[in-house]
């Protein structure tokens, strides 16, 4: 019953017990579930362009809005912001990928990129 295992893993990850700013070094499936839980809705709710996207990222991943554990600290966020703005292309797309990359690794970061661009 792999579907039941997936649901139990989903419920387990809804209760975030990690320390703030700690990288997620769990199994790949758990890292995928973690980034999906925190980012699936961003493509649907982030209206207003990159300035609004950056503010949403700040609240969600630096301040830990909604009682969630922050993924990155403010210094890291500011450095990523500067890099993403300096490089060509949409800055908010690069920012979402980089935040997930730092927190969970390359493949979950790629998943966040795909979720963000699919909407």
JOQUI-V693682 format. One record per pair of residues at least 12 apart in sequence whose C-alpha atoms are under 10 Angstrom apart, sorted by the first residue. I is the first residue (numbers start at 1). GAP is how many residues later the second one is. D is the distance in Angstrom with one decimal. If there is no record, write none. Layout:
I_GAP_D / I_GAP_D
This chain:
6_23_8.9 / 6_24_9.4 / 6_27_9.0 / 9_20_8.8 / 9_21_7.1 / 9_24_7.9 / 9_25_9.8 / 10_19_10.0 / 10_20_8.2 / 10_23_6.4 / 10_24_8.2 / 10_26_9.8 / 10_27_8.3 / 11_22_9.8 / 12_18_9.4 / 12_21_9.9 / 12_22_10.0 / 13_17_7.6 / 13_18_9.3 / 13_20_7.3 / 13_21_6.4 / 13_24_8.4 / 14_19_9.3 / 14_20_8.1 / 14_23_7.7 / 14_24_9.5 / 14_54_9.3 / 15_53_8.6 / 15_54_9.8 / 16_18_9.0 / 16_51_9.2 / 16_52_6.8 / 16_53_6.6 / 17_51_9.2 / 17_52_7.8 / 18_50_9.8 / 18_51_7.1 / 18_52_9.4 / 18_53_9.7 / 19_50_7.1 / 19_51_8.4 / 19_52_9.2 / 20_41_9.9 / 20_42_9.2 / 20_43_9.9 / 20_44_8.9 / 20_48_9.2 / 20_49_5.4 / 20_50_5.2 / 20_51_6.3 / 20_52_7.6 / 20_53_8.3 / 21_40_9.3 / 21_41_8.6 / 21_48_7.8 / 21_49_5.9 / 21_50_4.7 / 21_51_4.8 / 21_52_6.3 / 21_55_10.0 / 21_81_9.6 / 21_82_7.9 / 22_47_9.2 / 22_48_8.6 / 22_49_6.8 / 22_50_7.9 / 22_51_9.9 / 22_80_9.6 / 22_81_7.4 / 22_82_9.7 / 23_48_7.5 / 23_49_8.9 / 23_77_9.8 / 23_78_9.6 / 23_79_7.0 / 23_80_4.8 / 23_81_6.3 / 23_82_8.6 / 24_47_9.0 / 24_76_9.8 / 24_78_8.8 / 24_79_5.7 / 24_80_5.1 / 24_81_8.1 / 25_78_8.6 / 25_79_6.9 / 25_80_8.5 / 26_78_8.5 / 27_77_9.9 / 28_76_8.5 / 28_77_8.9 / 28_79_8.4 / 28_80_8.0 / 29_79_9.2 / 30_74_9.5 / 30_78_9.8 / 31_69_9.7 / 31_72_8.9 / 31_73_5.8 / 31_74_8.2 / 31_76_9.1 / 31_77_6.6 / 31_78_9.8 / 32_68_10.0 / 32_72_8.0 / 32_73_9.6 / 32_75_8.1 / 32_76_5.4 / 32_77_8.9 / 32_79_7.7 / 32_80_9.1 / 33_75_8.8 / 34_66_9.8 / 34_69_9.8 / 34_70_8.3 / 34_74_8.8 / 35_65_7.0 / 35_66_10.0 / 35_68_8.8 / 35_69_7.6 / 35_73_6.6 / 35_74_8.1 / 35_76_8.2 / 35_77_7.0 / 36_72_8.5 / 36_75_8.1 / 36_76_7.4 / 36_79_8.5 / 38_22_8.2 / 38_23_8.9 / 38_30_8.9 / 38_62_9.8 / 38_74_9.6 / 39_18_9.6 / 39_21_9.3 / 39_57_8.8 / 39_61_9.2 / 39_72_9.7 / 39_73_6.8 / 39_74_9.9 / 39_76_7.9 / 39_77_8.1 / 40_71_9.9 / 40_72_7.9 / 40_75_6.6 / 40_76_7.9 / 41_74_8.8 / 41_75_8.8 / 41_78_9.7 / 42_14_8.5 / 42_15_9.1 / 42_54_9.7 / 42_70_9.7 / 42_73_8.5 / 42_74_6.9 / 42_77_9.2 / 43_69_9.9 / 43_72_7.0 / 43_73_5.1 / 43_74_7.4 / 43_75_7.7 / 43_76_5.5 / 44_71_9.9 / 44_72_8.7 / 44_74_9.8 / 44_75_6.6 / 46_70_9.7 / 49_41_9.8 / 49_43_8.4 / 50_40_7.8 / 50_41_6.8 / 50_42_5.5 / 50_43_8.6 / 50_45_9.9 / 51_40_9.5 / 51_41_8.3 / 52_40_9.1 / 53_38_9.2 / 53_39_6.1 / 53_40_8.9 / 53_42_9.1 / 53_43_9.0 / 54_23_9.7 / 54_27_8.1 / 54_37_8.6 / 54_38_6.3 / 54_39_9.7 / 54_41_7.8 / 54_42_8.9 / 55_37_9.9 / 57_20_9.1 / 57_35_8.7 / 57_38_8.2 / 57_39_7.4 / 57_42_8.7 / 58_12_9.5 / 58_14_9.3 / 58_15_9.6 / 58_16_8.3 / 58_19_7.5 / 58_20_9.6 / 60_12_10.0 / 61_12_8.3 / 61_13_9.4 / 61_16_8.8 / 61_35_9.7 / 61_38_7.9 / 61_39_9.5 / 61_42_9.9 / 62_12_6.2 / 62_13_9.6 / 62_14_9.2 / 62_15_7.4 / 62_37_9.9 / 70_33_9.8 / 71_28_7.6 / 71_29_8.4 / 71_31_8.3 / 71_32_6.1 / 71_33_9.4 / 72_27_7.3 / 72_28_9.6 / 72_30_8.0 / 72_31_7.5 / 76_23_9.2 / 76_26_9.7 / 77_18_8.8 / 77_21_9.6 / 77_22_8.2 / 80_14_8.9 / 80_15_6.7 / 80_16_9.9 / 80_18_7.4 / 80_19_8.2 / 81_13_9.2 / 81_14_6.8 / 81_17_9.8 / 82_13_9.8 / 83_12_8.8 / 84_12_9.8 / 84_14_8.8 / 92_24_9.4 / 93_19_9.1 / 93_20_6.7 / 93_21_9.6 / 93_23_7.0 / 93_24_7.6 / 94_15_10.0 / 94_19_7.9 / 95_18_9.4 / 96_13_7.9 / 96_14_9.7 / 96_16_6.9 / 96_17_6.9 / 96_20_7.9 / 97_12_5.0 / 97_13_6.6 / 97_14_8.4 / 97_15_6.1 / 97_16_5.4 / 97_17_9.2 / 97_19_8.9 / 98_12_9.4 / 98_14_9.5 / 98_15_9.2 / 99_13_9.4 / 100_12_6.9 / 100_13_8.9 / 101_12_10.0
